Amino acid sequence: MARTVEEYETIVKPIFDKDGMDVFYDKADAMKHHPFMDFIDALFRIRRHHWRYPDIMRLLRTELLIAGQS
């Protein structure tokens, strides 16, 4: 386990190759385009821009806003 796998790739891969073992690097995905990040960003945009239509639609497109049922 390492915080930055890139620093160790050149060391670990040859060792695993020598022993005939597969290696898997589970690199974290960037949160830049995650629906939750879009949701939070849209909330701030709605407040900042006084309920503009594109900001509201961006919030709804995340499908993370669920209206309660009565």
FENPEPE-V565402 format. One record per run of one state. SS is the DSSP state (H for helix, E for strand, - for the rest). FROM is the first residue (numbers start at 1). TO is the last residue. If there is no record, write none. Layout:
BEGIN
ss,from,to
SS,FROM,TO
SS,FROM,TO
END
This chain:
BEGIN
ss,from,to
-,1,4
H,5,7
-,8,8
H,9,18
-,19,30
H,31,33
-,34,34
H,35,48
-,49,52
H,53,61
-,62,70
END
